Amino acid sequence: MSIYEELESNVRSYCRSFPVSFNRAKMSKMYSEDGREYIDFFNGAGALNYGHNNDYIKKRIIEYIENDGISHALDLHTKVKEDFLATFRDLILKPRALDYKVMFCGPTGTNAVEAALKLSRKVKKRTGIFALTGSFHGMTLGSLSISSGKTPRAGAGLPLTGVTFIPHPYNHPEIDTIAYMEELMTDEYSGVEKPAAVFIETVQAEGGVIPLSDKFIRDLRELCDRQDVLLVVDDIQVGCGRTGKFFSFERAGIVPDMVTLSKSISGYGLPMALLLIRPELDIWKPAEHNGTFRGNQLAFVGAKAALEYREKNGLEEKTRQNEDLIREFVTERLLPMDKNLRYRGIGMIHGVDFGAVEIEDAAGLVARECFLNGLVIERAGRGDCVLKIMPALTIEEDELIKGLEIIEKSMKKVLLGNK
Ligand SMILES: Cc1ncc(COP(=O)(O)O)c(C=O)c1O
């Protein structure tokens, strides 16, 4: 029995899909203790947009540690926090004419979502929240309440209330979702209180790579303005350049009232989470939402370096080129294998949907075959039927193609029976 079976809780999950022990990683490659090399299309579930151990970022962090930079400081003023804030203002907010206050939350994404929920309710003095079916916002009680998956919800152990789920427009093109929401908000017989906020992911990542259209995002912004409801964009997984631009909502030309960021914001896979708040909504009292780990100083160092790296290396343009490459590969070489395959993708997040394929657990079989062939790739969505292609934004073209070819080979074996 391994130490994991002996000691680690049953709750462990990803390690079950990739049952080796990893001991090294560099950019888009991971290495297991037995010396095998893997291409990483999993990307720390979105936390490693700049790759593993990116040298530019690593150098800054090592220098900081070697100089005995302060490593824990609650929310005290520190030089690296100041530097991060100034860089975030100059490289991200100012060029986009965005006016946000930055709230440092506890270190994981769900902390930022909890803060956004609390603040929305406090600002609007209403309890309800609208969220879309298929959404995933985290595992603590508030964020779980606005996440729609039955299994994680069942783990809550008590009723999750205060949310109204709205059918996602991708799955329900026959419904005018905006009109439906407006009716719920305005009809005094709808049975639903007007919400404090609508929470969206512009692309549902855990939900199976399901993007909202630019038009829908714009129409939702208008609806929220008309009805005096806040719009919160959860950019924890698809922010930080994943869809091309730094923020995923930029493509629709809207400005949310609040934005959550985490995962890749620290640049180095270190824990960090932010809530961006329109200044007039920042009505927190000091210490009203507190936490011991609201300022991982190494993460600040990494985050500043990552924002610089992004600009210096033209990651936005590289993402556009890789988007075309992935789309062409999937369309020309993967989809023809089975007429029931479906595909969605934007920037560097793409999903091949096996939901309608006749082979049982086809996506699971393909993912397992990929792993045997040296590719780490995860699944998402209903029944885990979507193969999620999410490499680091820094991946080299030859590695990207090699990874895609492993998917092709694995799909041929599972779908077409090729050895
Ligand atoms: C969109 C989104 N929101 C929130 C979270 C929760 O983040 P964390 O796991 O860091 O709490 C995730 C995690 O996958 C996510 O994808």
The ligand as an SDF file (V2000), in Angstrom:
LIG
                    3D

 16 16  0  0  0  0  0  0  0  0999 V2000
  -13.7960   29.7750  -12.5160 C   0  0  0  0  0  0  0  0  0  0  0  0
  -13.2810   29.2850  -11.2000 C   0  0  0  0  0  0  0  0  0  0  0  0
  -13.6300   29.9320  -10.0850 N   0  0  0  0  0  0  0  0  0  0  0  0
  -13.1720   29.5480   -8.8800 C   0  0  0  0  0  0  0  0  0  0  0  0
  -12.3590   28.4470   -8.7430 C   0  0  0  0  0  0  0  0  0  0  0  0
  -11.8700   28.0360   -7.3820 C   0  0  0  0  0  0  0  0  0  0  0  0
  -10.5080   28.3030   -7.2400 O   0  0  0  0  0  0  0  0  0  0  0  0
   -9.6980   27.5360   -6.1010 P   0  0  0  0  0  0  0  0  0  0  0  0
   -9.6630   26.0960   -6.4650 O   0  0  0  0  0  0  0  0  0  0  0  0
   -8.3250   28.1620   -6.1200 O   0  0  0  0  0  0  0  0  0  0  0  0
  -10.4040   27.7970   -4.8280 O   0  0  0  0  0  0  0  0  0  0  0  0
  -11.9910   27.7240   -9.8800 C   0  0  0  0  0  0  0  0  0  0  0  0
  -11.1470   26.5160   -9.7730 C   0  0  0  0  0  0  0  0  0  0  0  0
  -11.0200   25.7200  -10.6610 O   0  0  0  0  0  0  0  0  0  0  0  0
  -12.4660   28.1560  -11.1410 C   0  0  0  0  0  0  0  0  0  0  0  0
  -12.1560   27.4910  -12.2650 O   0  0  0  0  0  0  0  0  0  0  0  0
  1  2  1  0
  2  3  1  0
  2 15  2  0
  3  4  2  0
  4  5  1  0
  5  6  1  0
  5 12  2  0
  6  7  1  0
  7  8  1  0
  8  9  2  0
  8 10  1  0
  8 11  1  0
 12 13  1  0
 12 15  1  0
 13 14  2  0
 15 16  1  0
M  END
$$$$
